[in-house]
Amino acid sequence: MSKHTPAKAGNLLVMAPAMSDDKAEQCHDLLSGQAPESVDLVRIVYHRSPDRLVDEWADRVGDPPANTVIVSVDDRAQSGSIGGQTLSGEADGTVEVLAANPNDLTGLGMELNNALTALSETDNEVYVCFDSVTAMLQFVDTESAYKFLHMLTGQFHKVDAVAHFHLDPTAHDERTISRIKTTFDDMVEL
């Protein structure tokens, strides 16, 4: 399959090797379909620097979303803001960084709930990138991940978010992939 952009709210599983260029391109395509000032963006990332995400967005997409929340899932991450609350020196978009421990799905769920609650006060469309299910499975078992993802996709449906989740199919056995993919509305393989 090639590029796939959902036309409406939903949860998409993007299956691609973790380091592929197609994965990065598909991710930015899925996140950049609307006028930036009408978009709120939530990025859940394991082991990636929030500063780097901000720079990537500026390089690949340009104008920042109205609001960005980055949930950094890393036991060394700290909550705060980036760049004086902006994505770039000229931009108006705000960036908030939240931290979550990779071994604590309850804490991660609470951070995401707080982010979605804060963003519900805007009239903007909510886009979500979860990068990655593969990284999450390094810290929790398949059944715990499945239950968490099922809860999370339901929460995204409630707020009409357009969400996509990355999974590296080369890193998992078929049984794990079969279990995980049942919680999503659609899937694309790159």
C-alpha positions as CSV (number, residue, x, y, z in Angstrom):
1,M,0.0,0.0,0.0
2,S,1.0,3.6,-0.4
3,K,0.0,6.7,1.4
4,H,-3.3,6.6,3.3
5,T,-4.9,9.7,4.8
6,P,-8.1,9.1,6.8
7,A,-11.0,11.3,5.7
8,K,-12.5,11.5,9.2
9,A,-11.8,10.7,12.8
10,G,-10.4,7.3,13.5
11,N,-7.5,5.2,14.7
12,L,-5.0,4.1,12.0
13,L,-2.2,1.5,12.6
14,V,0.8,2.4,10.4
15,M,3.0,-0.7,10.0
16,A,6.5,0.2,8.8
17,P,10.1,-0.5,9.8
18,A,11.1,1.8,12.6
19,M,13.9,3.6,10.8
20,S,12.3,3.8,7.3
21,D,11.9,7.1,5.4
22,D,8.4,6.0,4.4
23,K,7.4,5.9,8.1
24,A,8.6,9.5,8.7
25,E,7.0,10.7,5.5
26,Q,3.6,9.0,6.2
27,C,3.6,10.3,9.7
28,H,4.0,13.9,8.6
29,D,1.5,13.5,5.8
30,L,-1.1,12.2,8.3
31,L,-0.4,15.1,10.6
32,S,-0.4,17.9,8.1
33,G,-3.7,17.8,6.3
34,Q,-5.4,20.9,7.7
35,A,-4.6,24.6,8.2
36,P,-2.1,24.7,11.1
37,E,-4.1,27.3,13.0
38,S,-7.1,24.9,13.2
39,V,-5.1,21.9,14.5
40,D,-4.1,20.7,17.9
41,L,-1.5,18.0,17.9
42,V,-0.7,15.4,20.5
43,R,2.5,13.4,20.0
44,I,3.3,10.4,22.2
45,V,7.0,9.5,21.7
46,Y,9.3,6.9,23.2
47,H,13.0,7.8,23.3
48,R,12.8,10.8,21.0
49,S,13.7,14.3,22.0
50,P,10.8,16.8,22.1
51,D,13.2,19.5,20.8
52,R,14.0,17.3,17.8
53,L,10.2,16.8,17.1
54,V,9.7,20.5,17.1
55,D,12.6,21.0,14.7
56,E,11.4,18.2,12.4
57,W,7.9,19.7,12.2
58,A,9.3,23.1,11.3
59,D,11.6,21.5,8.6
60,R,9.0,19.2,7.0
61,V,5.7,20.9,7.5
62,G,6.4,24.6,8.3
63,D,3.8,26.5,10.3
64,P,3.1,24.9,13.7
65,P,-0.3,23.7,14.9
66,A,-2.2,26.0,17.2
67,N,-1.3,23.8,20.2
68,T,1.1,20.9,20.5
69,V,1.4,18.5,23.4
70,I,4.3,16.1,23.4
71,V,4.1,13.3,25.9
72,S,7.7,12.1,26.2
73,V,7.7,8.5,27.5
74,D,11.1,8.1,28.9
75,D,12.2,7.7,32.5
76,R,14.5,10.7,32.1
77,A,12.0,13.0,30.5
78,Q,10.7,16.2,32.3
79,S,7.6,18.2,31.8
80,G,7.8,21.8,30.7
81,S,7.8,23.9,27.6
82,I,10.0,24.3,24.6
83,G,11.3,27.5,23.0
84,G,9.4,29.9,25.1
85,Q,6.1,28.2,24.3
86,T,6.6,28.3,20.6
87,L,7.6,25.9,17.9
88,S,9.8,28.5,16.1
89,G,10.8,32.1,16.6
90,E,8.1,33.4,14.2
91,A,5.3,31.0,15.2
92,D,2.3,31.4,17.4
93,G,1.8,27.7,18.3
94,T,2.4,26.6,21.9
95,V,4.2,23.5,22.9
96,E,3.8,21.7,26.1
97,V,5.9,18.7,27.1
98,L,4.5,16.2,29.5
99,A,6.6,13.3,30.9
100,A,5.5,9.7,31.5
101,N,7.4,6.6,32.7
102,P,7.5,3.8,30.1
103,N,6.7,1.2,32.7
104,D,3.5,3.0,33.9
105,L,0.6,2.8,31.5
106,T,-1.7,4.3,34.1
107,G,0.5,7.4,34.4
108,L,0.7,7.6,30.6
109,G,-3.1,7.4,30.3
110,M,-3.5,10.1,32.9
111,E,-1.1,12.5,31.0
112,L,-3.0,11.8,27.8
113,N,-6.3,12.4,29.5
114,N,-5.1,15.7,30.9
115,A,-3.8,16.8,27.4
116,L,-7.1,15.9,25.7
117,T,-9.1,17.7,28.4
118,A,-7.1,20.8,28.0
119,L,-7.4,20.7,24.2
120,S,-11.2,20.1,24.4
121,E,-11.5,23.7,25.2
122,T,-10.5,24.7,21.7
123,D,-12.6,24.2,18.5
124,N,-9.6,22.8,16.7
125,E,-9.3,19.3,15.1
126,V,-7.2,17.0,17.2
127,Y,-4.5,14.9,15.5
128,V,-2.5,12.3,17.4
129,C,0.7,10.4,16.6
130,F,1.7,7.5,18.9
131,D,5.3,6.6,18.2
132,S,5.5,3.8,18.8
133,V,3.6,0.6,19.8
134,T,6.8,-1.3,19.2
135,A,8.6,0.8,21.8
136,M,5.7,0.4,24.3
137,L,6.0,-3.4,23.9
138,Q,9.6,-3.2,25.1
139,F,8.2,-2.2,28.5
140,V,4.8,-4.0,28.9
141,D,3.4,-7.3,27.8
142,T,1.1,-7.7,24.8
143,E,-2.1,-8.1,26.8
144,S,-1.4,-4.9,28.9
145,A,-0.6,-3.0,25.7
146,Y,-3.7,-4.3,24.0
147,K,-6.0,-3.2,26.9
148,F,-4.3,0.2,27.1
149,L,-4.6,0.8,23.3
150,H,-8.2,-0.3,23.4
151,M,-8.9,2.3,26.1
152,L,-6.9,4.9,24.3
153,T,-8.5,4.4,20.9
154,G,-11.9,4.7,22.5
155,Q,-10.9,7.9,24.2
156,F,-9.7,9.3,20.8
157,H,-13.0,8.4,19.3
158,K,-14.9,10.3,22.0
159,V,-13.0,13.5,21.1
160,D,-13.2,12.8,17.3
161,A,-9.4,12.8,17.0
162,V,-7.6,11.6,13.9
163,A,-4.9,9.3,15.4
164,H,-2.3,7.0,14.0
165,F,0.0,4.6,15.8
166,H,3.3,3.3,14.5
167,L,4.3,-0.4,14.7
168,D,7.4,-2.1,13.3
169,P,6.1,-5.4,11.9
170,T,9.7,-6.8,11.7
171,A,10.1,-6.5,15.5
172,H,7.1,-8.7,16.5
173,D,5.7,-12.2,15.9
174,E,2.5,-12.7,14.0
175,R,0.5,-13.5,17.1
176,T,1.4,-10.1,18.7
177,I,0.6,-8.2,15.6
178,S,-2.7,-10.0,15.2
179,R,-3.7,-9.2,18.8
180,I,-2.7,-5.5,18.6
181,K,-4.2,-4.7,15.2
182,T,-7.7,-5.6,16.3
183,T,-8.1,-2.4,18.3
184,F,-7.7,-0.1,15.3
185,D,-10.2,1.1,12.7
186,D,-7.8,0.7,9.8
187,M,-4.3,-0.3,9.0
188,V,-1.7,0.6,6.3
189,E,1.6,-1.3,5.6
190,L,4.5,0.5,4.1
